[in-house]
């Protein structure tokens, strides 16, 4: 009876070992397959900028004025314009040469980094995704032809990732999920609240503000990894 128990125990251990080996081989194979198809990830620092609506464009730059193309941005259809404005904060402090990005929006907004907001006199700018401007502070915007007083629309831009439906399927995420971004290098760190934005024509691209990019030394490394 002791011999039978021992044989059964050995058989169980053998099966367990076999299962472990098979599992390991399968995981390694799947890992190699998945790595071969990893989408190319581009991480960029997004400097402070403004999006402008048609009505405000007419006031700031004159009736019928259009944005003048300067250079393409990474996401298809978006561009940096040659036009710039001056923003005046609540304490009368200013930032000049604030770049406008195109195309025009339905409502104007300004996206700043944390230190930009402090410098202008905003003590607690809300962290929002672009377009989410309800209950946000405003500011005075000065253009070459006129002045606009925004009632709302000044935000601290939330770190986010643009991705296509195929990229979303690869990572197993949906719109408004949050992901992690690990940035390696000498000043490496991990961002835990990267907002997911999915669009048919989006290219896989993380946008962080200049404060975040400086904190992790983004310009010093290409070692970046996005995970759920």
N, C-alpha and C positions, 0 to 999 in steps of 0.2 A: 504493500500500500504506500509505503514511503517512496518506493521507486517510481510508482505511477504518479504520485504527486510531484516528484522532482521532474519527471519527464514532461508533465503538463505545464509546469512552471517554465521549463526551458523553452517549450514550444510557444508559450505566451510571450516570453521575452523575444524570441526570434521573430514572431509576427510583428511585435511592436517595433523592433528595429527595422524590419523591412518596410513597414508603413512610414516610419520616420525618414528613411532614405528616399523612398518614393516621393514623399511630400517635399523634401528638400530639393530633389532633382526637378520636380514640377515647378516649384517656386522660382528656382534659378532660371529655368527655361522661360517662364512667363515674364520674369524680370528682364531678361535679355530682349525678349520680343517687344515688351512695352518700351524699353529704353530706345529701341531702334525707331520708334514712332513718336517720341516725345516732341510735342510742338515747340517751335523756337520761341523762346520768351525774351522779350525786350523790356527792360526796366528803365524808365526815364524820370528825370526831375522836371517838374512842370513849374516854371516861373510864374510869379504873379501876373495876372492878365485880366482883361475885361471882355465880356460878350455884350454886344449892343443890339438893341431892337431898331426897327425902322424909324419909329418916331423920335427916339433919342439921337439916332444918327443924323437926322435932318437938323436937329437943334445944334448938335455939337460941330457938325461939319458943313452945314448948309443944306437947303432943300434939294432932295434928289441925289445927294452925295452917295457914292458907293465905296465899299472897302477896296483898297488897292492891294492886289496880291503881292506878297513879298517872298514867301517860301511855303512849301508844303509841310504839313505835320505828318506824323506817323500814321494816324488814322485817316483812311480814305475820305476825301471831301472836306477835310479841315485844313485850314491854312493860317499862317501868321500874316496879318496885314501890316502895311507900312504906317497906318494911322496909329497915333498914340494920344493919350489924354493925361490930365493931371487929376488925381483924387485928393480931396481934402477931408481929413478925419475930424472927429468930434472935438478935438482940441486945437483945431486950426493947423495941424501939421499936414504936410503934403508929401506925396510921392509923384514925381513927374515921369514922363516917358513910359506910362503904363500902356503896354501893348494891347491892341485889340485883336482878337482871334475871330476868324470867320468860319462858316457863314453867319449871317445875322440870326438872332434868336427872336422868339416871341416876346421876351422880356429881358431887359438888361440885368447883368449881374457882374460882380467883381469877385475874383478868387485870389485869396492872399495866403501867405504862410503865417505861422504864429507870430514870428518876429515882425513881419510887416504890420500886422494888426496892432501890436504893442507900440510900435513906432508912431503909428497914426493916431493912437489914443483909444483904440478899442480894447477894453480890459478882458473881454470874454467872448471872442467871436465864436459862433456856433460852428461845429464841424459838420459839414454837409456835403452830399454829392451834388455835382453840378445840376442845376435846375430845381433843386429842393430849397426854395428860398422863403417859404412861409415863416413869419415871425423872426425875420432876420433884420439887422440894422441897415440903415441906408447911409448915404454919403453924398457929398457934392462932387460932381464931375465937371471939369473944365475942358472944353475943346477950343479949337481955333475960331469957331464962329458963334459959340454960345455956351451956356451953362445949364446943366441938368441936375436937379436935386432928386436923387434916388430915395424913395421912401423905404425901400428894402432891397436886399440882393447882395449884401457884402457878407461873404462867408470865408471860413477857413476850409480849403478843399480837402475832403476825406481821401485817403489813399484808396485806390481802386484798381481793378483789372478789367480791361476790355477783352472779350473773347467771343469767338464764333460758336454756334451750336455744336460743331464738331469738337472744339476744344472743351466745351462744357461737358460733353459726353465723356471725353477722355478723363477729366478730373472728377467726374461724378458730382457736379454742382448745378445749381439752378440760379436764376436771377435773384439777386438780393442776398444770396448766401454770403458767408464770410470765409476767407481763406487765410493761410499763413504764407508769408514771404520771408525766406531766409536769405540774408545777404552775407556772404563770407568776407574774407579779407581781414586786414589788421584792425578794423573798427567794426567788424561784423556784428549783426544783431538780427532778431526776428520780429517782424511786424505781424500782429495777431488778428487784426481786424481789416483785412483787405476786402473791400466790397466788390462783389461780382456784378458785372454789367455785360449782358449778352446781346449781340446784334449780328444779323446775317452777314454783314460786311466787315465786322470788327476783326482786327489783327491782334494776336495775343500780346498784350502790352499793359504793364503796370505803370500807373502815374502816381508819383509821390511828390510832395512839395519840396522846396529847396532846403528847408530846415531838416526834414527827414533824410534827404539825400546827403546832407553834410554830416548828420549824426552817424550814419552808417558807412561813410566814406565810399559812396556809390561809385565815384569816379576812379577809385583805386582798384576795383575788382570787377570781374565778369562772372564771379561765382554766385549765382542767384538760383533759387529753387522755390517753386510755388507748390503748395500742398494743401490738402483739405483740412 
